[in-house]
Amino acid sequence: SQLKDAPTHYAIPAGTGTTAAGLAMILESQETLLVFPAIKGPALDVWFTEILDRYGISPSGNVHVDTCAPGRGFARKDLELWDFLMKVAQSTGIVFDPVYNGKMAFRIWKLVQEGYFEEGSQLVLIHTGGWPGRLGYQQRYKMESIPGSPEWQPDFMDNW
């Protein structure tokens, strides 16, 4: 209801790739699915193609797998990423985790700056959660709390 026009792009973070595969299955011919794995790697497009093949999924629309995950590696401390997440939370109230969803949002922000999207594109970011990852990351690296995020801490984190 927030969009003036139909979405042209859907963005999804990827761990195992199965949520992205489900979205690829229902993609319309004029739509593009942007898949953002939480890791870097040159063969990630092949990895995702193998997932689609395994489940017999032939997307009608375009699928692009981004191979440039931002940051220093999977769940590694990254002050630039954390600063971005803090600014997004302060200005929008949207809290992202730094392992999956936040990396996707940060990469999209960079793609927008690079002019990747055509004018008039309607981009939908699919926020898949990540709250436990944010808490673990914040606890492990002793990062400042993200504004507006819940601070409940499960018992197992007491020893971290």
C-alpha positions as CSV (number, residue, x, y, z in Angstrom):
1,S,0.0,0.0,0.0
2,Q,3.0,2.3,0.3
3,L,4.0,1.9,-3.3
4,K,2.6,4.1,-6.1
5,D,3.4,1.5,-8.7
6,A,3.9,-2.2,-8.8
7,P,7.3,-3.4,-7.5
8,T,10.1,-3.8,-10.1
9,H,12.6,-5.4,-7.8
10,Y,12.4,-7.6,-4.7
11,A,15.5,-7.9,-2.5
12,I,16.1,-10.8,-0.1
13,P,19.1,-11.8,2.0
14,A,20.2,-15.4,1.7
15,G,21.7,-18.0,4.0
16,T,20.6,-21.3,2.6
17,G,18.9,-19.7,-0.4
18,T,15.6,-21.5,0.1
19,T,13.5,-18.4,0.9
20,A,14.9,-16.7,-2.2
21,A,14.1,-19.8,-4.2
22,G,10.5,-19.6,-3.0
23,L,10.3,-16.0,-4.2
24,A,11.9,-16.9,-7.5
25,M,9.1,-19.4,-8.0
26,I,6.4,-16.7,-8.0
27,L,8.4,-14.0,-9.8
28,E,6.5,-12.2,-12.6
29,S,8.2,-11.7,-16.0
30,Q,8.6,-7.9,-15.5
31,E,10.1,-8.3,-12.0
32,T,13.7,-8.8,-10.8
33,L,14.7,-10.7,-7.7
34,L,17.9,-9.5,-6.1
35,V,19.5,-12.2,-3.9
36,F,22.0,-11.0,-1.3
37,P,24.0,-13.9,0.2
38,A,25.6,-13.1,3.6
39,I,29.0,-14.2,2.2
40,K,31.2,-13.1,-0.6
41,G,32.1,-15.4,-3.5
42,P,32.5,-15.5,-7.2
43,A,30.4,-18.6,-7.7
44,L,27.3,-17.6,-5.7
45,D,25.2,-17.3,-8.9
46,V,26.1,-20.9,-9.7
47,W,25.2,-21.9,-6.2
48,F,21.8,-20.3,-6.5
49,T,21.2,-21.8,-9.9
50,E,21.8,-25.2,-8.5
51,I,19.3,-24.6,-5.8
52,L,16.7,-23.5,-8.4
53,D,17.5,-26.6,-10.5
54,R,17.3,-28.9,-7.5
55,Y,13.7,-27.8,-6.8
56,G,12.7,-27.5,-10.4
57,I,12.2,-23.7,-10.3
58,S,12.3,-21.8,-13.5
59,P,11.7,-18.1,-12.7
60,S,9.6,-16.1,-15.1
61,G,11.4,-12.9,-14.1
62,N,15.0,-11.9,-13.8
63,V,17.2,-13.2,-10.9
64,H,20.4,-11.5,-9.9
65,V,22.7,-12.9,-7.2
66,D,25.0,-10.2,-5.7
67,T,28.5,-11.5,-5.1
68,C,29.7,-8.4,-3.2
69,A,28.4,-8.8,0.3
70,P,29.7,-5.8,2.3
71,G,31.8,-6.1,5.4
72,R,34.8,-8.0,6.5
73,G,33.2,-11.5,6.3
74,F,30.4,-13.5,7.8
75,A,29.4,-12.1,11.2
76,R,32.7,-10.2,11.5
77,K,32.9,-6.9,13.3
78,D,32.4,-4.1,10.9
79,L,32.1,-0.6,12.3
80,E,31.0,1.0,9.0
81,L,28.1,-1.5,8.7
82,W,27.1,-0.9,12.3
83,D,27.2,2.8,11.8
84,F,24.9,2.4,8.8
85,L,22.5,0.3,10.8
86,M,22.5,2.9,13.6
87,K,21.7,5.7,11.2
88,V,18.9,3.7,9.5
89,A,17.3,2.9,12.9
90,Q,17.6,6.5,14.0
91,S,16.1,7.9,10.8
92,T,13.5,5.3,10.0
93,G,12.9,3.2,13.1
94,I,13.7,0.1,11.1
95,V,16.2,-2.2,12.9
96,F,18.3,-4.5,10.8
97,D,20.7,-7.3,11.9
98,P,24.4,-7.0,10.8
99,V,24.6,-10.6,9.5
100,Y,21.9,-10.9,6.8
101,N,19.3,-8.2,6.5
102,G,21.6,-5.3,7.4
103,K,24.2,-6.4,4.9
104,M,21.5,-6.5,2.2
105,A,20.3,-3.0,3.1
106,F,23.8,-1.6,3.2
107,R,24.6,-3.2,-0.2
108,I,21.4,-1.8,-1.7
109,W,22.2,1.6,-0.4
110,K,25.6,1.4,-2.2
111,L,23.9,0.2,-5.4
112,V,21.5,3.2,-5.3
113,Q,24.5,5.5,-4.9
114,E,26.2,3.8,-7.9
115,G,23.1,4.3,-10.0
116,Y,22.3,0.6,-10.4
117,F,18.5,1.1,-10.4
118,E,16.7,2.8,-13.2
119,E,14.7,5.9,-12.3
120,G,11.2,5.0,-11.3
121,S,12.2,1.5,-10.0
122,Q,10.1,0.3,-7.1
123,L,12.3,-1.7,-4.8
124,V,10.9,-3.9,-2.0
125,L,13.3,-5.1,0.7
126,I,12.1,-8.2,2.4
127,H,13.2,-8.1,6.0
128,T,13.5,-11.7,7.2
129,G,14.2,-11.0,10.9
130,G,17.7,-11.5,12.3
131,W,17.0,-10.3,15.9
132,P,19.0,-13.1,17.6
133,G,21.9,-12.4,15.2
134,R,21.9,-8.7,16.1
135,L,21.9,-9.5,19.8
136,G,24.7,-12.0,19.5
137,Y,26.8,-9.6,17.3
138,Q,26.1,-6.7,19.6
139,Q,27.1,-8.7,22.7
140,R,30.2,-10.4,21.1
141,Y,31.7,-7.1,19.8
142,K,30.4,-4.9,22.7
143,M,28.6,-2.6,20.2
144,E,26.3,0.2,21.3
145,S,22.6,-0.7,21.2
146,I,20.7,0.2,18.1
147,P,18.0,2.7,18.9
148,G,14.5,1.3,19.0
149,S,15.6,-2.4,19.2
150,P,14.5,-4.7,21.9
151,E,17.2,-5.6,24.4
152,W,15.9,-8.9,25.8
153,Q,18.7,-11.3,26.2
154,P,18.3,-15.1,26.3
155,D,20.0,-16.9,29.2
156,F,22.5,-18.6,26.9
157,M,24.1,-15.3,26.1
158,D,25.1,-14.6,29.7
159,N,28.5,-16.4,29.2
160,W,29.5,-14.6,26.0
